[in-house]
Amino acid sequence: MIREVILFMCLVTVHGYNFCSTNNSIAAFKRPTYEFSLNILYRVAEQEDYHFAYSPISTWLQLVSLALGARGETSSELQNVTRYIKNKCFQRKYFQENHRLRKNLVALTEKSSFVVVHKLVGVKRKYINLINTCRISKVLPVNFDEPERAATLTNGLIERNTRGVIKQGVYVDDFENKLLFLTDNGYFKSNWLHPFDPLFTSEETFYSERNEDVGKVRMMSQLNYFRIAKIPKINAEVLELPFNTRRKMSMLIALPIDGAIGDLLYAFKGVTLRTIFNLNRRRKELVLVKLPRFRIDTELSNLAELLNDMGLQKIFYPELSDFGGISNTKLFVSLIAQQTRVEVTEEGARAMYNSPDFLVKGNQTRKFEANRPFAFFIVDKVTEIILFAGMYSNAAVY
């Protein structure tokens, strides 16, 4: 079984590069992770009725972690879906880059990652070493024959490692009739480079894509210089809101110009994040931004069905799976689940304005008002990885 919440970069896929460098390793996995992210995001969006938060890179890396211990056709199937390539030099370079990324995420996240294994399962040392090399997970042996005690122990470590943010990352039944699972628990809360002043937050109407009143939201507002562009290929206007980190991280807000929100993720397959960033490289514009405060909690317990639809089948059947690189004990995946929280508020640094007069729209001011369904992508601009993504469609005062 795999249980996951938030998991960050660990491994690299390599296609057509002979010169081992950090830049080449980053370039190698950009397309595989992006395509996987969009494929599963599209499926999650349909299932969650276009209101959700999700970490696609977490699922990708969990699958790659499994692939490290897979053999035969199971390995081939995982590789076809994740498109990772076993190149130790590129992996090492990417491990280093991953570690730098994680250090820069400290101010934004709390997380805890374990490979939880039954004490009776002989996990191979080589696999343990590979997992430890990632520097984002630890092997945790517990007695699955005492599920309540095992859950208490695991949750205690999760709560301690996330400074009390996550109190229950696993459940008693996660240990029943199982031998091994992966858990990664965490949350993301925005920390803006240009924070919103709470003074300008007010309750406003949120509309459906058919312009129907669907409820109230607490709408944050600010006037500042941002990168913004209309992108015809996805029929949307995209605003970039940078975070206050040492890393080039941003939230992209994609607001459909017309048409259904459900078409947006499918349209993204026709572009890359680099395309969006290039369009946004023009000089910053003075923009009046209106964005709802929100917190989205999404629990997905049937990711196995979505991944099966993407081509993963053998890992879910004991008679077909082969994880001989993990253990000589027969293992298979019975559950893939993820719990994700993304919170967007005004918080971050000091307020930038002292008077509501600054929010008066002038002739040279562009307006970006997210008062109808939109998509968001939290991305690392160096690796072009989608750390978190989701859609906001259901109005709620937060």
Secondary structure, 3 states (H helix, E strand, C coil): CEEECCCCCCCCCCCCCCCCCHHHHHHHHHHHHHHHHHHHHHHHHHHCCCCEEECHHHHHHHHHHHHCCCCHHHHHHHHHHHCCCCCHHHHHHHHHHHHHHHHHCCCCEEEEEEEEEECCCCECHHHHHHHHHCCCCEEEEECCCCHHHHHHHHHHHHHHHCCCCCCCCCCHHHHCCCCEEEEEEEEEECCECCCCCHHHCEEEEEECCCCCEEEEEEEEEEEEEEEEEEEHHHCEEEEEEEECCCCCEEEEEEEECCCCHHHHHHHHCCCCHHHHHHHCCCCCEEEEEEEECEEEEEEECCHHHHHHHCCCCHHHCCCCCCCCCCECCCCCCCCEEEEEEEEECCCCCCCCCCCHHHHCCCCCCEEEECCCCEEEEEEECCCCEEEEEEEECCCCCC
